[in-house]
Amino acid sequence: MADEVPFEFLHMELVAHIHNTSTKEENDTCIAKLESLGYRVGLSLIERFTKDCSRFKDELDMMKFICKDFWNLVYKKQIDNLRTNHQGVYVLQDNKFRFLTQLSNGKQYMEAAPKYLAFPCGLIRGALCSLGINCIVTAEVSAMPACKFQIQIQRL
Amino acid sequence: MADEVPFEFLHMELVAHIHNTSTKEENDTCIAKLESLGYRVGLSLIERFTKDCSRFKDELDMMKFICKDFWNLVYKKQIDNLRTNHQGVYVLQDNKFRFLTQLSNGKQYMEAAPKYLAFPCGLIRGALCSLGINCIVTAEVSAMPACKFQIQIQRL
């Protein structure tokens, strides 16, 4: 069995737990909680993971690191496609995102997807923050289990 | 970096989250919540993991499976010692339990340990339940990061 499964199942139960302990009106709060949990996990992971890394050349270099090494560490696969407009927007596409592979592909399940994307958005934000990049991360699903994460760099 | 780290960090944040969203009086509730989350993760993992397994010979055979394959899947190491009184009590000793290695070893941190043991107790209970064994699982720490899990089989 693949190595990422305990992590995946723990995440699924976490999502269920956070939603079960909230009322329906608090959906945004659940998303925020999951995002913030992801953020903290992202921070800690990068802290530990880059301990023996050489310095990054530039922003794009860090993004490549997130797409390859970091994604591989967490999801045991790489991001399939990285694009940028060279003006502070990066789009990371995962054609088979682990947290969505357990959901059926169908329009009616689309609305369940955001629940499973809040944590990974926070994870990316935390990881980048740890590398000194402030950003906003959002996710978009057009056909499960493919998923696009959009990173908008916040310049001071 | 070791493979189990994302799982470990996610668990740490889960413990922090559950305790932060509760008042001090609700400590028992937090433990129960974490135990129940562990239970559900244990159930799902065994369901997936034993899909292609041959049948287990007996109870001891299942315990060995938990100590070796299951522990290795979740914690990337095996249980160091398994003992039984042959009357329905099993003691699983992990000399370097992953969820405790991040805590300092010292008497003053001892009281923090139960927070990190509720989930793994539930995990074992869920896994065994999935194999058809009803039990009560408790954990005991005498010197961190070593930990003993006691399994008491519940016969009907």
Interface residues (C-beta under 8 A of the other chain):
Chain A: M1 D3 V5 P6 F7 F9 L10 H11 M12 E13 L14 A16 H17 T21 K33 L37 R40 V41 S44 L45 R48 F49 L73 V74
Chain B: M1 D3 V5 P6 F7 F9 L10 H11 M12 E13 L14 A16 H17 T21 K33 L37 R40 V41 S44 L45 R48 F49 L73 V74
